[in-house]
Amino acid sequence: MKKKRVLHILNELKASGAETMLYHAASYWADVGIECDILSTGENIGSYAQELKNAGYGVFHLHNNKRPDFFIKLRKLVCEGKYDVIHQHAEAGSYWTILSLSLLSLKIVRTIHSNFIFDGILRFKRKIQRQHLTLLGVQFVSISNSVAKNEFKRFGIETKLVYNWAALDYFNPPTEQERKNARATFGLNDSDIVMVSVGNCAYAKNHEAVLHALAKLSVNQLKYLHVGHEAEDGKEKLLAEKLGVNSKVIFAGKQDPLAALHAADFYVMPSRYEGFSIAALEALSTNLPSIFSDCPGLSDFDSFFPDLLYTDANAGNLHLVISKLIHDRDLYKLRAADYHTIAVEYFSIQKGVASYSALY
């Protein structure tokens, strides 16, 4: 039986979102009769390209400069690659990219990876474009209920729902020895109460809210462990010093987050908005009690994982929620004991690959 060939179109390839999902799913496509390649349309191919090549994908690079030569080269690549399905992930340039391929009689899938809060003329433009592509037969996909609701409310389109997935067989709850080793890695004592967050220090992540909350709490044992790229201007470190909490904060930089998750007592994510956070899913899969802001992309987890704690939308009351969790941390730890099992049931790689296979 001939395998179906799929070309995934993304921006510059980085270790986040759709790229990491594709990386972890690489060995699963063959089981459902699918071969996948990846096209980077960023100015640079991206730092994650080699990992995707090593995983078995064919990886190509065409910079989407919005000029005719890009669309000519794209069409040639698609025809020579004999693809059956185009899977467009990148938001930027997506309309014209899809339109340029619409006469090739291919199945086209367009995944929306975030809650795009476009307003004014840009909202009107995106609405017309999305509705036009829907009329042309493009299948739109949302990664969470909040994204689906946003697409319908803001742009007037119906979407299929396929949740993000994560490498849940890797993000397991720690054994006692694994937890002990992880805490030693970061120089943590048995008496330390450790909250962790994972993600780059971008505006959307709102990490400064954690530092402000830490300054308001008089819990001597409380430590904040952050994994991810720091802001280029070092503003989080400067804020920690200004607030007098720098001795309680560990900026661990970009690294595999598993050890930090195993070292922690609870996870905190005060984002301003998300699509459907893979970092949060990985944390939950290790059975960590978690605190999220009540924002699109994080509020979705509440219907799957019992006893999550939520701040208000801007995380202004984060210190109060942290205090509540610390006071009852044994109870919340007990209630989080089934999080890994829940994650596997609803957000496994196999489930996501099967859902996309059905759409292809």
Sequence and secondary structure as in RCSB ss.txt:
>XXXX:A:sequence
MKKKRVLHILNELKASGAETMLYHAASYWADVGIECDILSTGENIGSYAQELKNAGYGVFHLHNNKRPDFFIKLR
KLVCEGKYDVIHQHAEAGSYWTILSLSLLSLKIVRTIHSNFIFDGILRFKRKIQRQHLTLLGVQFVSISNSVAKN
EFKRFGIETKLVYNWAALDYFNPPTEQERKNARATFGLNDSDIVMVSVGNCAYAKNHEAVLHALAKLSVNQLKYL
HVGHEAEDGKEKLLAEKLGVNSKVIFAGKQDPLAALHAADFYVMPSRYEGFSIAALEALSTNLPSIFSDCPGLSD
FDSFFPDLLYTDANAGNLHLVISKLIHDRDLYKLRAADYHTIAVEYFSIQKGVASYSALY
>XXXX:A:secstr
   EEEEEEESS  SSHHHHHHHHHTTTGGGGTEEEEEEE SSS  TTHHHHHHTT EEEE    SSHHHHHHHH
HHHHHHT SEEEE  STTHHHHHHHHGGG  EEEEEE S     HHHHHHHHHHHHHHHHTT EEEESSHHHHHH
HHHHH    EE      TTTS    HHHHHHHHHHTT  TT EEEEEES   GGG THHHHHHHHH   TTEEEE
EES   TT HHHHHHHHHT GGGEEEEESS SHHHHHH SEEEE  S  SS HHHHHHHHTT  EEEESSTTTGG
GGGTSTT EEE TT TTHHHHHHHHHHTHHHHHHHTTTHHHHHHHHH HHHHHHHHHHH 
